[in-house]
Structure formats: C-alpha cells, structure tokens
Amino acid sequence: MGEPCATSVLGVQRIGRLIAFIAGVYHERQLIIAVERMDNLLRRGSLPRLSVILVVEGSPSYAMRALESVQNQDLYDMQIVVACRNAAPGVRHSLDVAAGRDIHIDLIDVDDPSSGACLREGFAASRGAHIIAMSADEWFAPHAFLAMLDVACETSADIVFPSVSLDRYDTHRERHSRMLDAQSIALADDGDRASGLAKLVESGLVCQHSGVMYERSLFELCLQHAESYRAIAFLAPALSHAERVFGCAEACFHTAAPSVADSFDPTMFSRLSDDAKALEELCVPFDAIDDDNHLKLACQRFYYGRLVACIENLCLSPHGVSSIERTARLRDMLNDVRTRQMAVALKGERRGLGLLFGPIANVKPMRCVMYAHLAAFLNRTGARIA
C-alpha cells in the first residue's frame, strides 16, 4: 500500500511544479505582451527622426523588395508609411503580414484616384521630422538613411540628395546601371548657390524627387505648390526655399532608368516643356550672379539631352506613329522657342553633343530620323561618337 502512495505523492508534486511553471510562463508572456503594446503606443505617439512614404499602386512585382530595403536600414527611430491604392490581393496580403510583424509600419489604403493622392495621404499619416518618398519599384542600399541623417545633422541641411543608380534590366535579367553622383552637390550660401545648382542640373539629380530627404515643412510646401507631381515641378519649391542643400555620396538609391525606345510616349515633349519652364523659374534669382553663364549653359545642355530622348522615343519606338505625323511632331519640337534658344546657346559646344545636334540646330526632321537610328546602331556596337 505504501508504494502507490509514494508514487502518487511524487506525481502530485511533479504536476504541481509543472502547473506553477506553466503559470509563470503564462504570466511572463502576458507581461511581455503588455510591455510590447505599451511600447507600440508610445512609438506611434512619438515623433521619429524620419518617415518614409512608400507608394504602392497596382501589383508591382518589387513592392516587398522596396519595403525590405527600408526595414533593413540600421535606423530604429523611423516610421514607414505604406500608401496602397488598387493593390493586387497578393501584394496587399504580403504588406498586411509585414505590417503585423513590424510596429514601425503604418499601412493605409487610398481611394482617391487623383494624381499625388498617395503622397498627400501618406504625408498626412507621417510624423517624422524628415520625409523620404519612394515608389514600389525603387529601393535603398544598406546604411543609406543613417548616412543622409548624418549629413543633415552635420550641415543643418534642409534637403539631402543620395547618389542615384539608374537601373535597367536586359532580356537576360542582367542589371545595367548608370550612377548620378551626389558627391559635389552643395548649395549652402548665395555665393555658391548658382554653381551648386549648375552641378545639380548637370548631374541629372535635379530630376530626382523620389528618394530625396526633405525637411518636413519643405515636403509639405512641395505638396501645396506643385501643380503636378513631376520631378522638377515638384522639387522646385523646396529648392527655392531651402537654405542649405547637400549631397550624400555614401547613400545609394536605386530607381528604374527611364525607358526611351520601348513604347511611344505622346506626352514626353510636353513634360519636357513643363520641366524646362520650372527650371527657368528656379534659376531666375541667380541670373545676376551667374557671371560665366555656367548655370544657363547647364540648363541648355539639360534641355538638349531631354530633347534627344524625345526624338529617340518618337523615331525608335515600335508601333509609334505614321511618317507624316512623325515629321509633323519633329517639326514642332525643332521649331519650339526653347529649342531655338538652346541651339544658339550651345552652338560653340557642338563637337561634344553627338550626332543629333546638327540636324536639330538646322531644323532637319528627316536627318533627325536618320541620325537617331545611326546613333542607336553605334551605341549597340559600342562605337564612340565624337
């Protein structure tokens, strides 16, 4: 009779210890959950150093890569606002899962179909002292945020430009990149603002509004004053009111290279006209101090490069337009007032401007077509063009 009793007592003791252990684990888990919830509430009511607005529209295949590139930055004091509009169910589910696991993510749905609605609502949900906006097909290299914040802290910069990698993929899915280096960008006082703006134009970064770090009030100013959410028109108000603008070469932002010959874009030249107008208005205050016309020439070279892209898009795109319409469009481009001004301003630099400058300056539409195809052939074969 004694053995069963001893066994029973031993079993009861073991069961008691097990119950106590389970109860302790349960209460500890409840405590951890309560602390996490309190921490979550405190964070959502705090003002982080940086808010990143990620715009996800439709069913982008790289949305999670963009989000992970932000999550993997070595910056804890950060808010991620994901603004979704018409997101595919699979993309939306992946974002839901990510938001459930990361308290830094605020996921919002946008129903407004107007241009820029995702940026506006994303900004309304943001709390950071600095703002970065980006699309789902773009991504940041590691350590970019800390590098940009360090520059902003050390220089009191209102705007910080990262270096930009323009990426395209060939038919074999190999990536080809062209870098826009932010190393020399510095607009700190009136003395060097003209030269700094000229470098910003020459580097191509003046077209880059995505991936740029703005001081909060400047980003709000861009949202209020920009008639459209195109690059220069969006960025111009911030550049006009910013006291200090710097580049951060250590930070790298990857974005898709603009496609010129994949499909015909009938609005491409009108967008160039809008950008040229915004750039002219931005440069007006510096006319008096631009003694060597460095800024004006930089703007004219910018216009020429974009005009060449418009001509290549018109002439090289498959399933484009008829030859009659193509000639009419080319004539309109070549006879435009800004094109004529550019031809006069760059006449002395024509040797370094490639094959198309001559036909553009002399208003020869058919030669533009022929030289566009010739330049494309030489580029494919790797030949150098003087």
C-alpha positions in Angstrom: 0.0 0.0 0.0 2.9 2.4 0.7 4.4 2.3 -2.8 1.4 3.6 -4.6 1.0 6.4 -2.1 4.7 7.4 -2.5 4.3 7.3 -6.3 1.1 9.3 -6.1 2.6 12.0 -3.9 5.6 12.2 -6.2 3.3 12.6 -9.2 1.3 15.3 -7.5 4.5 17.2 -6.7 5.6 17.0 -10.3 2.2 18.1 -11.6 2.2 21.0 -9.1 5.7 22.1 -10.3 4.6 21.8 -13.9 1.4 23.9 -13.3 3.5 26.5 -11.4 6.0 26.6 -14.3 3.2 26.9 -16.9 1.6 29.7 -14.8 4.9 31.5 -14.6 5.5 31.3 -18.3 1.9 32.5 -19.0 2.2 35.5 -16.7 5.7 36.3 -18.1 4.3 36.1 -21.6 1.4 38.4 -20.6 3.8 40.9 -19.2 5.9 40.8 -22.4 2.8 41.4 -24.5 1.7 44.3 -22.2 5.2 45.9 -22.5 5.2 45.5 -26.3 1.8 47.1 -26.5 2.8 50.0 -24.4 6.0 50.4 -26.4 3.9 50.3 -29.6 1.6 53.0 -28.3 4.5 55.2 -27.2 6.2 54.8 -30.6 3.1 55.6 -32.5 2.6 58.8 -30.5 6.3 59.8 -30.8 8.0 62.0 -33.4 10.6 59.8 -35.2 13.6 61.3 -37.0 12.5 60.0 -40.4 9.3 59.0 -42.1 9.5 57.0 -45.3 6.4 57.1 -47.6 6.2 54.1 -49.8 3.6 54.4 -52.6 2.3 51.0 -53.8 -0.1 51.2 -56.7 -1.5 48.2 -58.7 0.5 45.0 -58.5 4.2 45.9 -58.5 6.4 42.8 -58.5 9.1 44.5 -56.4 7.0 46.0 -53.6 8.4 43.8 -50.9 12.0 44.4 -52.1 11.3 48.1 -51.7 9.8 47.6 -48.2 12.6 45.3 -47.0 15.3 47.7 -48.2 13.7 50.3 -45.8 13.2 47.8 -43.0 16.8 46.6 -43.2 18.3 50.1 -42.7 20.3 50.4 -39.5 17.9 53.1 -38.1 15.5 52.3 -35.3 13.9 55.8 -34.9 11.9 55.6 -38.1 8.3 55.3 -39.4 7.3 53.6 -42.6 4.0 54.7 -44.2 2.9 52.3 -46.9 0.2 54.0 -49.0 -1.7 51.5 -51.1 -4.0 52.1 -54.0 -5.6 49.3 -56.0 -3.0 46.9 -54.8 -3.4 43.3 -56.0 -4.6 40.9 -53.4 -1.3 39.1 -53.2 0.7 42.3 -52.7 -1.8 43.6 -50.2 -1.6 40.3 -48.2 2.2 40.5 -48.1 2.1 44.1 -46.9 -0.5 43.1 -44.2 1.8 40.4 -42.9 4.8 42.7 -42.9 2.8 45.4 -41.0 1.7 42.9 -38.4 5.3 41.9 -37.7 6.8 45.4 -37.7 5.5 48.2 -35.4 7.3 50.8 -37.5 4.9 50.2 -40.4 1.6 52.1 -40.8 -0.4 50.6 -43.7 -3.1 52.9 -45.2 -5.5 52.5 -48.1 -6.0 55.3 -50.6 -9.2 55.5 -52.6 -8.7 58.9 -54.2 -7.8 58.4 -57.9 -6.2 61.8 -58.4 -2.5 62.3 -59.1 -0.4 62.6 -55.9 -3.2 61.3 -53.6 -1.0 58.6 -52.2 1.8 61.1 -51.4 -0.7 63.5 -49.7 -2.4 60.9 -47.6 1.0 59.3 -46.8 2.3 62.6 -45.6 -0.8 63.2 -43.5 -0.1 59.9 -41.7 3.6 60.6 -41.2 5.1 62.1 -38.1 8.8 62.3 -38.9 11.0 65.4 -38.8 12.4 64.4 -42.2 10.5 62.8 -45.1 11.5 60.5 -47.9 9.0 59.4 -50.6 9.6 56.5 -52.9 7.7 54.1 -55.2 7.4 50.3 -55.1 9.9 49.7 -57.9 12.7 51.6 -56.1 14.9 50.6 -53.2 17.7 51.8 -51.0 21.2 50.3 -50.5 22.1 49.5 -46.8 23.2 52.2 -44.4 21.7 55.0 -46.6 19.4 56.5 -44.0 22.0 57.0 -41.3 24.4 58.5 -43.8 21.8 61.0 -45.0 20.7 61.9 -41.5 24.4 62.4 -40.5 24.8 64.9 -43.4 21.6 66.6 -42.4 22.8 66.8 -38.7 26.4 68.0 -39.5 25.4 70.6 -42.1 21.9 71.6 -41.0 20.8 70.7 -44.5 17.1 71.1 -45.4 17.4 68.7 -48.4 19.8 65.8 -48.8 20.3 64.1 -52.2 21.6 60.5 -52.3 23.6 59.2 -55.2 21.2 57.6 -57.6 21.7 54.4 -59.5 19.5 54.3 -62.7 18.9 50.6 -63.3 17.6 48.7 -66.3 17.4 45.0 -67.0 18.2 43.4 -70.3 16.4 40.3 -71.8 18.7 38.1 -69.7 17.6 39.9 -66.5 21.1 41.3 -66.0 21.1 44.7 -64.4 22.9 47.6 -66.1 23.3 50.8 -64.0 24.3 54.4 -64.5 25.2 56.5 -61.4 24.2 60.0 -60.7 26.8 61.0 -58.1 25.8 63.4 -55.3 29.4 64.0 -54.2 29.8 67.6 -55.3 26.2 68.8 -54.5 26.3 71.8 -52.1 24.0 74.8 -52.0 24.9 76.4 -48.7 25.0 80.2 -49.3 24.3 82.8 -52.1 27.9 82.7 -53.3 27.9 79.1 -54.3 24.2 78.5 -54.9 24.5 79.2 -58.7 27.4 76.8 -59.1 25.8 74.3 -56.8 22.6 74.4 -58.8 24.5 74.1 -62.0 26.1 70.9 -60.7 22.7 69.6 -59.6 21.4 70.1 -63.2 24.5 68.7 -64.9 24.4 65.6 -62.7 20.8 64.9 -63.6 19.8 64.9 -59.9 17.5 67.9 -60.5 15.0 65.5 -62.0 15.1 63.3 -58.8 12.4 63.9 -56.3 12.0 60.3 -55.2 14.5 59.0 -52.6 15.4 62.6 -51.6 15.3 63.5 -47.9 13.3 66.7 -47.2 12.8 68.7 -44.1 9.2 68.2 -43.2 7.9 71.7 -43.9 9.6 71.7 -47.3 7.9 68.5 -48.4 4.6 70.0 -47.3 5.4 73.0 -49.4 6.0 70.9 -52.4 2.7 69.2 -52.0 0.9 72.5 -51.7 2.5 74.4 -54.5 3.3 71.8 -57.2 0.7 71.8 -59.9 1.8 68.3 -60.9 3.9 65.6 -59.2 6.5 65.5 -61.9 10.1 65.7 -61.0 11.3 69.3 -61.4 7.9 71.0 -60.8 7.7 69.0 -57.5 11.2 69.7 -56.4 11.5 73.4 -57.4 9.5 74.9 -54.4 11.7 73.0 -52.0 14.9 74.2 -53.7 13.7 77.7 -53.8 13.0 77.9 -50.1 15.7 75.6 -48.8 18.6 77.4 -47.0 21.1 74.5 -47.3 21.1 71.6 -49.8 23.8 68.9 -49.8 24.5 65.6 -51.5 25.4 62.4 -49.7 27.6 60.2 -51.9 27.6 57.3 -49.3 23.9 56.8 -49.6 22.7 55.0 -52.8 19.2 54.9 -54.1 18.2 52.6 -56.9 15.4 53.5 -59.4 14.4 52.4 -62.8 16.1 54.1 -65.7 13.7 55.9 -68.0 12.8 53.8 -71.0 13.2 55.7 -74.3 12.5 53.3 -77.1 10.2 50.7 -75.6 6.9 52.5 -76.4 5.9 55.8 -77.9 5.0 58.5 -75.3 3.0 61.3 -76.9 3.3 63.5 -73.8 7.1 63.3 -73.4 7.8 66.6 -75.1 5.1 68.5 -73.3 6.6 67.2 -70.0 10.0 68.5 -71.1 8.4 71.9 -71.8 6.9 71.9 -68.3 10.3 70.9 -66.7 12.2 73.5 -68.7 9.7 76.2 -67.6 10.1 75.1 -63.9 13.9 75.1 -64.3 13.9 78.6 -65.8 11.8 79.9 -62.9 14.1 78.2 -60.4 17.2 79.9 -62.0 15.8 83.4 -62.3 17.1 84.6 -58.9 20.6 83.6 -59.9 20.9 85.4 -63.2 22.7 88.4 -61.6 25.4 86.2 -60.0 25.8 83.7 -62.9 28.7 85.8 -64.5 30.1 83.0 -66.6 26.7 81.7 -67.7 27.6 78.3 -66.2 24.1 77.8 -64.9 22.4 78.9 -68.1 24.6 76.5 -70.2 23.9 73.7 -67.8 20.2 74.2 -68.2 20.6 74.3 -72.0 22.6 71.1 -72.0 19.9 69.5 -69.8 17.2 70.6 -72.3 19.2 69.2 -75.2 19.7 65.8 -73.6 16.0 65.5 -72.8 15.1 66.7 -76.4 17.3 64.0 -77.9 15.4 61.5 -75.7 12.1 62.8 -77.1 13.4 62.4 -80.6 14.6 58.9 -80.0 11.3 57.9 -78.4 9.5 59.2 -81.5 11.8 57.7 -84.0 12.8 54.4 -82.4 9.7 53.2 -80.6 8.0 50.2 -82.2 4.3 50.7 -83.1 4.8 54.5 -82.9 3.2 56.9 -85.4 3.0 57.3 -89.2 5.8 59.0 -91.1 3.6 62.1 -91.7 2.7 62.5 -88.0 6.3 61.8 -87.0 7.6 64.6 -89.4 5.0 67.0 -88.0 5.9 66.2 -84.4 9.6 66.6 -85.2 9.0 69.9 -86.8 7.1 71.2 -83.8 9.9 70.1 -81.5 12.6 71.7 -83.7 10.7 75.0 -84.1 9.9 75.4 -80.5 11.2 78.6 -78.9 13.2 76.8 -76.3 14.8 74.6 -78.9 15.9 77.6 -81.0 17.3 79.2 -77.9 19.2 76.1 -77.0 20.7 75.7 -80.5 22.1 79.3 -80.3 23.4 78.9 -76.7 25.2 75.6 -77.4 26.5 76.4 -80.9 30.1 76.7 -79.7 30.0 73.3 -77.9 28.5 71.2 -80.8 31.5 68.9 -81.0 30.7 67.2 -77.7 27.0 67.0 -78.2 26.7 64.0 -80.5 25.2 63.4 -84.0 21.8 64.9 -83.5 22.8 68.5 -82.6 23.5 69.5 -86.3 20.0 68.3 -87.6 18.3 69.9 -84.6 20.1 73.3 -85.0 19.4 73.3 -88.7 15.8 72.1 -88.4 16.1 69.0 -90.5 13.4 66.5 -89.4 14.4 63.7 -91.8 18.1 63.9 -90.8 17.0 63.7 -87.2 15.2 60.4 -88.0 18.3 59.0 -89.9 20.8 60.1 -87.3 18.7 58.8 -84.4 18.8 55.3 -86.0 22.5 55.7 -86.7 23.3 56.7 -83.1 21.3 53.8 -81.8 23.2 51.4 -84.1 26.6 52.8 -83.0 25.6 52.6 -79.3 24.7 48.9 -79.8 28.0 48.2 -81.4 30.0 50.2 -78.8 31.4 52.7 -81.2 32.4 56.1 -79.9 30.6 59.2 -81.2 32.5 62.4 -81.3 
